[in-house]
Amino acid sequence: ATNGDGWISNSGWLSTRDPCLPPPDTGSNGIWYGIDCISGEVTHLDLSANKLSGTLPPQLALLSHSLQFIDISFNSGGYGHLHGTLPSQFGKFTELDVFALRA
């Protein structure tokens, strides 16, 4: 929905691996670009200035019980082109503290 193949950084996003599992060869927290986890739950999503294009997928609401921070700012102009309305499922976020959408 957001043209992941065209992102500046998309490591891990085409993987079926759990985004909160550390890579086998390092102790870092996950291999998915822009994802941070606490206790095995995705809590932060930072894809700012990453050439996202298209619409936000309603499947993000699957993280509604744990996601605290979303930053998809600066994905317009030469940095991508997000458009459309926010999916109604976004109203289900119970832990979200920050939702950055700057152009």
N, C-alpha and C positions, 0 to 999 in steps of 0.2 A: 504493500500500500504506500510505502514511502521510498521506493526505488533503492533498496539496500545495496544493489550492485553499483550504484553511482555515488555512494557515500564516500567521503574522504577516508574515514576509518570504519570498517565494518567487521573487524575480526570477531569471530565467534557467532555472529548473527545467522549464519547459514548452518550452524552446527545443531545437532539434536542433543548435545551434551547439556546438562544442567548448568545454567549460568553461574550458580553459586559454588560449584565444585572447583577447587583449585586445579590448575594444570598439573599433570603428573610430575613434571620436572621442576616445579617451583613452589614456593609457599605463598604466592600471591593469591588474592581473593578473586578467583574467577578468570575466565579468558574472554568474556564478552566485552567488547569495547563500550565504555560508558555506563557499565553496570557495577553497582556496589551492593554487597549483601551483608546482612547481619543474621547470625544463627540460621543460615540456610534459606533466608527469605530476601528477595529483591527489595531494597529500600530506596535506592537512588538510581535514576535514569538521567544521564547527562549526554545528550546528543546535539548540543549547541554547535552552531557553525559547522555542520557536518554534511551539508548538501542534501538534506532530506527533501523529497519532493512528493507531492500527492496529498493524500488525506491520512489522518491518524487512524490506525486500525482500532476497532472496538475491542479487540482482544487484549489491549492494554488493561482493560478493566479486570482481567483475570488476576491482576496484581493489586486489586483494590484493598485487600486486607493488610498489605505490608508496605506499599509504596508511599514514601514520605516526601520525595523530592523528584520533580520532573523539570528538566531544562531543555527546551527545544527552541530556544531563542536563536536569532541570527541565521535562520534557514530560509532567507528570501533573497531576491536579487541574484548576485553571483554565487550565493551560498546555498541555493536550492529554491524550491517554491512549494511551501505547504499551503494548502487551500481547503476550503470546505468548512463545515461546522464541526464542533466537537461532538463526538458520538455521545448519545444520551447515557450510555453505560458509564461515562466519566462521573456521573452523579453518585456512583457507588463507592467512590474513594472515601474511606473512613479515617485513614491515617495521613492523608496528604497535607503537608504544611506549605510547600512551595511549588508553584506551577508557573514557570517563566516562559513567556511567549513573545518576547520582544522581536521586532522585525529587523 
